[in-house]
Amino acid sequence: MDVVIGQLFTGLSLGSILLLAALGLSLTFGQMGVINMAHGEFIMAGCYTTFVVQKVISSAGVSLFVSLLIGFLVGGVLGAALEMGLIRWMYDRPLDTLLVTFGVGLVLQQLARDIFGAPAKNVLAPSWLSGGVDIMGAVVPKTRIFILVLAVVAVTVLAVVLKTTPLGRRIRAVVQNRGLAETSGVSSRFTDISTFFIGSGLAGVAGVALTLIGSTSPTIGQSYLIDAFLVVVIGGLGQIKGTVIAAFALGLLNSFIEYSTTASIAKVIVFAAIVIFLQVRPQGLFTVRTRSLA
Amino acid sequence: MTTLTEKMRQHSSMTALSGFAFAAILLFAVAPAVLSDFRLNLLAKFLCFAIVAAGIGLAWGRGGMLTLGQGVFFGIGAYVMAMHLQMTDAARLGNDVPEFMEISGIRELPSFWQPFASAPVAILGILILPGLVAAVLGYGVFKRRVKGAYFAILSQALAAALAILLTGQQAIGGFTGLSDFRAFFGFKLSDPVNRQMLFFIAAGTLLVVVALVRQLMHSRYGELLVAVRDQEERVRFLGYDPANIKIVAYVVAAFFAGIAGALFTPIVGIISPADIGVVPSIAFLIGVAIGGRTTLLGPVLGAIGVAWAQTALSEQFPSGWTYLQGVLFIVVVGFIPAGLAGVWPMLKGFVDSRFRRTKAAVVVHEAPEVETVEPEKVETR
């Protein structure tokens, strides 16, 4: 029993990390049709932000919350800059945004390597996050529970922002009918930039969370990016609901397969499962039929 | 009318033939005479990338399928060849298992190694397996009309899955991969003459691949492929299944990548997951993009040029290449989507228009009344 509970929590925890990484992607990929390969490097920027903030503020508890805020801003500013500098010219070429942002990712990665060095850096977790909690016989690390809570909070805040605020309404309006929204006086330029700011900011938050469970290296974003993309593909475009379900489904599937085989074989099985799943639902779990990708 | 198109076709095949002969002379006579053994081996490696690029040009440039996972097929070819070479080396030394296995304590040959001990099976594997994997994925994806970004991400995920799988398997070299090959089908790899032979094999393969791609591009199939890229739904309405057309191009690209991988192994002497993962898979694309993805020779020349630039640059600035590669992706894909091959027609068009304007000006001076008639015609419409 405790094995099942243990795997369940490993899966939930992996799922919450995937969710944090995929949430911003789902916003920019799903809502705007832009495939941002630099999203992984925005996650990495969040990790290094935490590292730098901890250099300044030595109290681990305070620095974590300051990092969450600054991480969001750093990711957001990077994303907004990317949108204004490059992506705005290529909204009609989604596949080319993929390669262009991959180039941006390469540059950011090398930049991190030159600034912080290739070896991995560690961030201290606050003392109140050390140790684990005993849940029905299985010991679950407190950091993982914190990440789960963080993911739930991020999803809730994003959902509330999209649902109730004027900015959220504008984003949804632009996604559903760009032309009509513009005629109604919504500035689609401003909305595009804000969407990118929020989506990339969430990547920064994901990066801050990742420092709690592992060390930071220039390639950390890459290792999560593809899984995050798969979450978005399974979830369906532009659906928070789909992203949440897909992230936890992938996390749980991965952790249970991994328990009975090995980590590397689990990856391959999960990939095969995704291709089979797409036979049944080629458009993902949920979709809004709008601005379809070429 | 027909005689004119026939003449044009004859003319184009004449230029193609002479270009082909020129390339053959360059590769088989000039290169070995001019280059040192080391440089020739380097060029052989670049030719392997060019073979992959020719396939990508077909699938991406002509077919519009952005395949981010050619490393998978390259890797399958390379690893099958590496396994075969390891086993023949072990057999010559009288060992049961390759050396690296003995060191890591594996006494028995894993069952998936065994078939590739025989040369014909290994060659068949190299020729068939990559295409087979591509066919299975392509069938699963294209038949369900999954396309564009979704296909790109899935092909990329496949590359990640294979790289992770190989890294985790100690029985196939794990993280370090397979290396230290002594002989290639009985020919010692330490002998410069044999290494030159490998170069000739790579050069010959590249020429055959380019000829094949040219034939495909100039056939009815090539026209259908472009039609599917530009107007998939219309092709479907005409009664064709776009999925089948796409699968063929994807399989052919995988087939080329597999052969290139198989040649890469003995030429470079090592294959590891780092050569076939996500980043190298996408890096294959940059040469194609720079050369001109929709043309025949653009991808090939672009791949050779980029590989050459990478070697030349990283000798001097180790981290500089990554920056340059990133900037190239941004600039070329973002702002020169047609690649260098597109720059020439653009410049030519520019020069032509300048030239024509001066000519037109002369005409206007000679017969000004023609000019006054035309704007009125436009306005009455």
Interface residues (C-beta under 8 A of the other chain):
Chain A: F29 I35 L86 W89 M90 R93 P94 L95 D96 L98 L99 V100 F102 G103 V104 G105 L106 V107 Q109 Q110 R113 D114 Q222 I226 F229 L230 V233 T262 A263 S264 I265 K267 V268 F271 I274 V275 I276 L278 Q279 P282 L293 A294
Chain B: L66 L68 L137 G140 V141 R144 R145 V146 K147 G148 A149 Y150 A152 I153 L154 Q156 A157 L158 A160 A161 L162 I164 L165 T167 G168 Q169 V278 V279 I282 L285 A289 S319 T322 Y323 Q325 G326 V327 L328 F329 I330 V333 G334 P337
